[in-house]
Amino acid sequence: MSEFPPCPKCKCEYTYSNGFLMVCPECFHEWNPAEEVETVSDTTSDKILDANGNQLQDGDTVVVIKDLPVKGSSKPVKAGTKVKNIRLTDGDHNIDCKIDGFGSMGLKSEYVRKA
C-alpha cells in the first residue's frame, strides 16, 4: 500500500508527493495534505447557471440572449431563439442542444436565460 493519501477528487490511490503538494496522476488535482480537504460532494461548482444566475437542469427550455455566430454558417443564431430540451455537459460549451435550422450544437450558459 502507498503511504500517501488517496486523491480527494477522484479517489485515485496512485498519488505522489511533489514538494509540499500531493499530485494525482489521473485527474491532475494538486492539494496540500496539511490543509483540510473538502470533499467532492461539498463543492458547488457542479451547478451550471444561466446569464441571470438561475440554475439550469437537463431538459430545461432556454432563450438565447445575444446573436451568436455559428462556425461554418453564414447566419447567426438570433437573440430570442428558444431552445428546448437542453443537456448539460462539462467543458467550455456546457449546453448541448438542437436548434431548428442549425442542428446539434454546443452553447455557453452565459449566453442563455431560463425560459
C-alpha positions in Angstrom: 0.0 0.0 0.0 1.0 3.6 -0.6 1.9 5.8 2.3 0.2 8.7 0.6 -3.5 9.5 1.0 -5.9 8.9 -2.0 -6.9 11.8 -4.2 -9.8 13.7 -2.6 -11.3 14.5 -6.0 -11.3 11.1 -7.8 -10.2 8.7 -5.0 -7.2 7.5 -7.0 -4.7 5.6 -4.9 -1.6 6.3 -7.0 -0.9 9.8 -5.7 2.6 11.1 -5.2 4.4 14.0 -3.5 5.7 17.0 -5.4 7.5 19.0 -2.7 4.8 20.3 -0.3 1.9 19.3 -2.5 0.3 16.0 -3.4 -0.5 15.3 -7.0 -3.0 12.8 -8.6 -1.7 11.3 -11.9 -5.3 10.5 -13.1 -7.1 13.9 -12.7 -4.0 16.1 -12.1 -5.6 17.5 -8.9 -3.0 19.1 -6.6 -3.6 19.7 -2.9 -1.8 20.4 0.3 -2.3 17.5 2.7 -1.7 19.8 5.7 -4.8 21.8 4.9 -8.3 20.4 5.5 -9.5 18.7 2.3 -13.0 19.4 1.0 -14.9 16.5 -0.4 -16.3 16.3 -3.9 -19.9 16.4 -2.7 -19.3 19.7 -0.9 -18.3 21.6 -4.0 -20.9 23.8 -5.6 -19.0 24.2 -8.9 -21.2 21.5 -10.5 -24.1 23.9 -10.8 -24.5 25.5 -14.2 -26.1 28.9 -14.1 -27.7 31.0 -16.9 -27.0 34.7 -17.5 -29.4 35.7 -14.7 -28.0 33.3 -12.2 -30.7 30.7 -12.3 -29.6 27.1 -12.1 -30.1 25.1 -15.3 -31.0 21.4 -15.4 -31.3 18.7 -18.1 -34.5 19.1 -20.1 -34.9 22.9 -19.4 -36.0 25.3 -22.1 -33.8 28.4 -22.5 -33.8 31.5 -24.7 -30.6 32.9 -26.4 -30.0 36.4 -25.2 -27.4 37.5 -27.8 -26.8 36.9 -31.6 -24.3 34.0 -31.7 -22.2 33.4 -34.8 -22.1 29.8 -35.9 -18.9 28.4 -37.4 -19.5 27.2 -40.9 -22.7 29.1 -41.4 -23.4 32.5 -42.9 -26.2 33.3 -40.5 -26.1 33.6 -36.7 -28.4 32.1 -34.0 -30.6 35.2 -33.3 -31.3 36.6 -29.9 -34.7 35.4 -28.7 -34.3 31.9 -30.2 -36.0 29.4 -27.9 -34.1 26.1 -27.3 -36.0 23.2 -25.8 -34.7 20.1 -24.0 -31.1 21.0 -23.3 -28.5 18.6 -22.0 -25.8 19.8 -19.6 -22.2 18.8 -20.2 -18.7 19.5 -18.8 -16.4 21.8 -20.7 -16.4 25.3 -22.1 -19.7 24.9 -24.1 -21.7 23.4 -21.2 -25.1 23.0 -23.0 -25.7 20.5 -25.8 -28.9 21.1 -27.8 -30.6 21.0 -31.2 -31.6 24.3 -32.8 -34.1 24.4 -35.6 -32.3 25.4 -38.8 -28.8 24.7 -37.4 -28.9 21.2 -35.9 -26.9 19.9 -32.9 -24.6 22.4 -31.3 -23.0 23.4 -28.0 -23.8 26.7 -26.2 -22.3 28.5 -23.3 -24.6 29.0 -20.4 -23.7 32.7 -20.1 -25.5 33.5 -23.4 -28.9 31.9 -22.4 -31.6 32.6 -19.9 -34.1 30.1 -18.5 -37.5 30.4 -20.2 
